[in-house]
Every structure is written in structure tokens, then in C-alpha cells.
Amino acid sequence: MVSEVLLVKDISQEVIGKLNANDNETLLSLLEKELIKYPENASIHKVFIEMMVQNVAGVI
């Protein structure tokens, strides 16, 4: 539970409104590559889900 709270806080404070379009695209690309390499890693899925919840541009 604590890690999920930190994830929400990190995304809202460090991603939303902080990254320009190119940096945001790079972040999403790197996360996607990690997800493809390690599909069993629940942490990566949680990051994507939280980014969707917070309407991060380009995540869908």
C-alpha cells in the first residue's frame, strides 16, 4: 500500500507537467520496452495503470 501511495505521488509530482512531449515519449517508450522484456513484472504494469488514471499524455 505504501509503495502505491509513493507511485501516485511520484507520477503526479515528477511526471505530470514536468516533462516536455519528447521526454514524456521517451519515458513511455522505455517503460514499454521493460514491459515487453519482463511482462511478469507487476510494478511496470502498476506504473502504466497509474499513468492512465492520472491521464498522462500518450500513455494509452
N, C-alpha and C positions, 0 to 999 in steps of 0.2 A: 504494500500500500504506500509506504513512504517513497519508494522508487517511482511509483506512478505520479505522485504529487510533484516530485522533483522533475519528472519528464514534462508535465504540464507547465510548470514554472519555467523550465529551460526553453521550451519551444516558444512560449509567449514572450519571454524576455530576450532571447538570443536569436530568434529566427524571424518572427513576425515584425515587419517594419525595419529590421536591421540589415537584411541582405538585399543587395540590388538584384535585378532579374537574372543576371548571369551567375551570381553566386548562389542564388536560390536553385537555379537549374543544375549547377554543379553539385550541390548538396543532394538534391533528389537523385541525380544520376549515380552518385557514389552509394547512396543508400540502396538504390535498385540493384546495383552490381553486388553488393553484400547480400541482399536478399536472394539473389539468384545463386550465389555461391553457397549460402548457408540458409536454405529455406526452413530448416528446423529451428532456427534462432528466433524465439518468441519476442525478444527485445526489439528486433528490427521491425517486426510486424506491429508492435505497440507504438513505435515511433511513427510509422506511416499512419496508423489509425488516429493517433493524437493529432498529427498534422492535418488530417482530413477533418477532424472535429473542430479544429481551430481555423479551418478554411485557408490554409497556407496555399498561396498561388501555385498552380501547376501540379499539385500533388496527385490529383486524380487524372 
